[in-house]
Amino acid sequence: MTLPFDEPADAAESPASEPVEAREGGPQPGAPLSGSRAGKFARARTVYTVTELNTHIRDLLETTFIEVWVEGEVSNFRAWNTGHLYFTLKDSSSQLKAVMFRSDARHLKFKPEDGLHLVARGRLSVYEPKGEYQLVCAHLEPKGLGALQLAFEQLKKRLQAEGLFDAARKRPLPVLPRKIGIVTSLDGAAIRDIIKILRRRYPNAHVVIRPTRVQGEGAAEDVARGLRMIGRVRGVDVVIVGRGGGSIEDLWAFNEEPVARAIAASPVPVISAVGHETDVTIADFVADLRASTPSAAAELVVSRKDDFCGDIDRLAERLRGVMQAKVGRLRGRVHDFLRRPAVSGWPARLAMRGRHVAELSHDLHRAGRGVTARRLRRYQTLRLRLEAHDMRRTLAQIRNRLVGGRGLLQSAMTKRYHLADARFKAGAARLDSLSPLAVLARGYAVCWNGDRTAIVRDAGNVSSGDRVRVTLHRGELDCEVKDRN
């Protein structure tokens, strides 16, 4: 696809010369001069086409201004879906059109916008279809503010407006996670520090590690992919994502939008542990909890097992003391109640009631056993009567009778079939012996009159010239009578 600011192939150039004032009746452009007319016009003029002139100007600009640095304010910024950037650099009194092609724009860490003061590096060229000269930028940097810092502030502002930094969406960490996910590099010191602390504080923790690149080209996409994959692991309760310290360029993967989006979309709480305590990244704002270092993240994700057991023991001791005190108070109330005159002698009365209850219980058990014995005897009697009329036995007898009847029926049908078959064959033999076709098969023929309405049995019934039909064993003949005897 041809882009609006693509450069056409170099056109052939004509040598530049000073134009001569045109007069009425003078030589036409490009016409040769001769004789006295050559003296009248001292030198021939060169006429350019618009394309030739634009091409010539472009070549002059590109060979003169190979690399220039231009400072100005951005206006009329447009980012095309092809990835090219088009904008205007202006100051208080002038403006300059500029373009940055996709191959260079993809290396930008920030997004240009109207009103931003930039310093641009590039070369001058001409957009020939419109005859406009422009600056083809190869590098952009913000004036007075680093590109990475500007990109950081832009992304932070946009994500904060979307609510990704809100405290209301932060999730609490589980007290004792069963399975801990870690997204970091296997080559860094961060993974060793995390595992060392987890082994000391929570030896039986289950750790799932998703190795990923944490710096360089494509590291942000790799970290985001690792967060999505480890979030789909069954049983993971919390995820630690981060790396050790470094420069802002080394930590930049955690300042990119894909990582921030992946942290926000994680189905479980995420702890961001990037760099040292003074390092702050976009991932720290989006994560459910920020740890100053990877080691601190490991300490935050689990409590010391001994401390946890100690807390349980202290709570158990407090509960035991509270229950003993309550039992003591209740026992004192019972003693006070027993000393009242109205309830004196109640143990003896309670014992008598207990004896009466035991006697009633014995009588009840004996009566229950008697009823159960009677019901059991009745059950046995009914079971014996039912077995005498057992349907399974009756059905077996009926099944045997059916099998016997089926055998008799089958033999009778076979015998009847053979008798009928013999009778059929005998009748067929008799019918075959009386069939006229058998006579014809022995060489005889049947003679019919012309319209096949009567059989000719006497030669006197036909005359010479009559037509007759003769039926043979196979086929039929159409004949004419020539003579009769």
Buried (B, 14 or more C-beta within 10 A) or exposed (E): EEEEBEBEEEBEEEEEEEEBEEEEEBBEEEEEBEEEEEEEBEEBBBEBEEEBBBBBBBBEBBEEBEEEEBEBBBEEBEBEEEEBBBBBBBEEEEEBBBBBBEEBBEEBBBBBEEEBBBBBBBBBBBBBEEEEBBBBBBBBBBEEEEBBBBBBEBBBEEBBEEEBBEEEEEEEBBEEBEBBBBBBBEEBEBBEBBBEBBEEBBEEBEBBBBBBBBBEEEBBBBBBBBBBBBBEEEEBBBBBBBBBBBEBEBBBBBBBBBBBBBBBEBEBBBBBBBBEEEBBBBBBBBBBBBBBBBBBBBBBBBBEBEEBEEEEEEEEEEEEEEEEEEEEEEEEEEEEEEEEEEEEEEEEEEEEEEEEEEEEEEEEEEEEEEEEEEEEEEEEEEEEEEEEEEEEEEEEEEEEEEEEEEEEEEEEEEEEEEEEEEEEEEEEEEEEEEEEEEEBEEEEEBBBBBEEEEEBEEEEBBEEEBEBBBBEEEEEEEEEBEEEE
